């Protein structure tokens, strides 16, 4: 059978279980392999045992192969034997070290104490998303944790370095609401053996998936124990929830690390991948791409997403290279996941990593997410603020004033705000506002590349995040941005040493004032509920740009209530700007009776201002204004 186009074997099986079902008296095995007449299960007493028992599975008419083994197989390991090749189960929930064999475990034994109690599931009106890498974040000794680079390292509380909070405590103090973890599922690039974990060259981001439903073993304190990694990840997630934050999981359903010898390809050849005239399509840039439009592929991904949501209490998902996922799958995932958790946050990268055979009109790209409350990374806003990713190109904060209009569009949530500000979003919860992520140059390195001998270097750096934190949409911060983390000028650091990638908490001490600015502006954003608005009409009725300012300054007002407004200025020029009370009254068309500066010079303040005021070079200024309750100001 040619599985590239046929779907007759998919019918009536897409809602049936695959993988294993464990109980103390039996274990059930199931795998969909419609083109294979024989599939066997190999069972091992432990992960190093060379002796195995082989059992033939029974094939049903629907293409499913099934087997029931009676007895308690808790702690045993298994593989599928197909065409003489032993492979792991793509539906594995646990595995041996380095993913050699799938493991049978009792998931109830992995739950930490009080795991089943309810945690905070209410919607976060003003999300602050923070991306981090498990190993990066606590790997250095100055993180102050007992288990550096591990799940349990991030789970530690009350850690510090020279009196400043580190790790999870730092994130809570900063005001983060959602922690986006770079890949925490099982990936192949690293040896999981504990002896290699602390070698400097032993590093990878993890975008090379193997077992999608198994936690990465190198982040466990005992990667040989299939229980330990599950229990420790659950402990981390539980701790984050107890601290009032939520977990977003970075998922990579666009490609697999292996192709020809992958478990998917061995089980149903040429079904789970896309092909072109030359062979396997490589839209990911990683050697292959997953055919998400196929029913059983789509069902596998949904089953995986549901599993992480239910079993691990994950609160949302970030989809890597989501432009390779067909848009019907995107709608399906959003619909099904929000049946489980109505507040599940979903977003992704609206692009691929190469040429794909998936027709462009079928891809999950910017615009296809409209009305789904599904976010897309806003690369237009990103580039308008700080320039291109890795080159010498400058953005608005470095003085490229021609990008002012694009920055304003981002501030408006990238909706169709007016004829001069047209965006890709129906509503503002569809945009993830960011200036850098793990990919490409981190902002501190980008600024050093594009700005030399600038007395306002720190101010320009902070301006990027000040714009994000005073815009509509969901702001996104990458680990260490708040203390000007550097990756020593390297852009694509996916496999570079720990010494380049790991977070240096000395910078937290050195740049304490910058951290304070981040913390205070995040708190200020949260204090104004207006930033929770996502509906386009609400934003249009709330936001108004100044049109008479020169190109070096962006100004806008936001309605707080009938007679209260926020006035925000982002000034990137080198000259002081005078802002008159008359200018504000002409803009609001109301008589101002009180104006209070609540933010200036990168800090929170409260200064009553009776008349005109000055905006310094490279400064964000925020003024809260009170006007007459009735009547219109006469121009």
Secondary structure by P-SEA (a helix, b strand, c coil): cccccccccccccccccccccccccbbbbbbbbccccbbbbbbbccccccbbbbbbbbbccccccccccccccccbbbbbbcccccccccccccccccccbbbbbccccccccccccccccccccbbbbbbbbccccccccccccccccccccccccccccccccccaaaaaaacccbbbbccccccccccccccccccccccccccccccccccccccccccccaaaaaaaaaaaaaaaaaacbbbbbbcccccccccccccccccccccccccccccccccccccbbbccccaaaaaaaaaaaaaaaccccccbbbbcccccccaaaaaaaaaaaaaaccccccccccccccccccccccccccccccccccccccaaaaaaccccccccccccccccccaaaaaaaaaaccccccccccccccccccccccccccccccaaaaaaaccccccaaaaaaaaaaaaaaacccbbbbcccccccccccccccccccccccccccaaaaaaaaaaaaaaaaaaaaaaaccccccccaaaaaaccccccccccccccbbbbccccbbbbbbbbcccbbbbbbaaaaaaaaccccccccccccccbbbbbbbccbbbbccbbbbbbbbbccccccccc
